[in-house]
Amino acid sequence: MSRHRIYSVSLASVYPLYVAKAEKKGRTKAEVDEIIRWLTGHSQQTLDDELAKKTSFEDFFATAPGMNASRSLITGVVCGVRVETIEEPVMREIRYLDKLIDELAKGKAIEKILRK
C-alpha cells in the first residue's frame, strides 16, 4: 500500500489555507492556533518552530508533545469520509484537524470545538 501524498506535505504549506478559511468566516488565526495546540499539545512557540521548519504532516503528528485524548470525541464527515472510521493513524490525525477547522469556519463555539 502506498503512502498518501499529504503525509509529506508541510503543515506550513496548508496552515495559511486553514487561517484563510477561518478568517473568511470571521474567525481568527489565534483560534486556529488554539485548535492546533489543543490537538497536539504544542505550545505557541513549538507550533511556530514547526511551521518555520516546514515539518511534514507525518512528522508533525509523530513528534507532537501530547496528542489530546479527547480527540477521539471528534466525529463527522470530512471530504466524504467519516473521521472516526479512518484506520490509518496519520490520516486520522490530519482529518481530525481538518474537521476542527471546518467546525471553526462554520461558527461553532471554541469550547464546543475543543470538546470542553
Secondary structure by P-SEA (a helix, b strand, c coil): cccccccccccccaaaaaaaaaaaacccaaaaaaaaaaaccccaaaaaaaaaacccaaaaaaacccccccccccccccccccccccccaaaaaaaaaaaaaaaaaacccccccccc
